[in-house]
């Protein structure tokens, strides 16, 4: 697989994870989702998930198994978010490393191709998911109110580099 292919998500939501619906999950025959935490589920400096996100999790868990896999090393923060959402989790994943994602998939007991990797970063979430053969879903970050999108230079740089490499950053499936 080329770098261009590794950085190309299978599905791009032009909105946050809250717009990932059971119908979308069914359409792609997914039975599990591995969710990034920082800016995919909660703003970076926030230690509590929203009630809206909790409702989304409750709705989705009737259709798919859910796991949190975060690069964040803050045990208290990630554990608090996971407990509020009543989800299992791994922290310190070092994505694009596949180890903890693979462990979450094994815990789900599902074939890798039936599990989606959902995240807001190309060089961590999408790259790791594609390296494992997962269905990758790229979402807009959930950010603190008042912070402009251009305030995310690393994510914007990743998108720019990926386009230069020839990945159109458009859905391929």
Steps between C-alpha positions, in 0.01 A plus 500: 500500500640841408523793741231672296268202553588477868399863556174485302193446723223272381236747611523871569231661711502872444373537854573362846457145621154594624383476137620140466168318503389140539391512135855585390641222717251251352573618145867407541418180692698605806449313826757687708651847529826605658482865597780748546437728800675838471306725264310205355279469809595792723703820461866458586496679837161373617483211744127425481300372204177680414152367565448515122796267448372266770166483319684426172693216669178353644339508156803350323571223751178324400650452151877470554761418761688812608854548639703810575865497391689817580858620463444713809695390809273657763351200678261713708370695198450206263362276777252773602376540143480122452311450826252778419436336162514148651758384243817293521819685412871497434720802547856571390435323170782677310297494178582432220623200699252216457555312824223641720256530211562134421438413868168688493395316184590167661295593807204569271536155345434639152681467167713810438310588181179537703652758735525870421773733627353844566720803549584857410865449400642350181852417624382323815142369480458446126855372449472251787159376388608457139816316608273242666254476210219670693230722354621853580271794573643853507292754695522871571645572843285594797669815623446747780263783410686805378794308353523534123571199281823662377619479859573131428821533298610135535170362368498757220861411412409131490217573255728716285778235490251226422364698206854564372564124516202457269228382735190697408369487858164385377301190580617196307233244596 
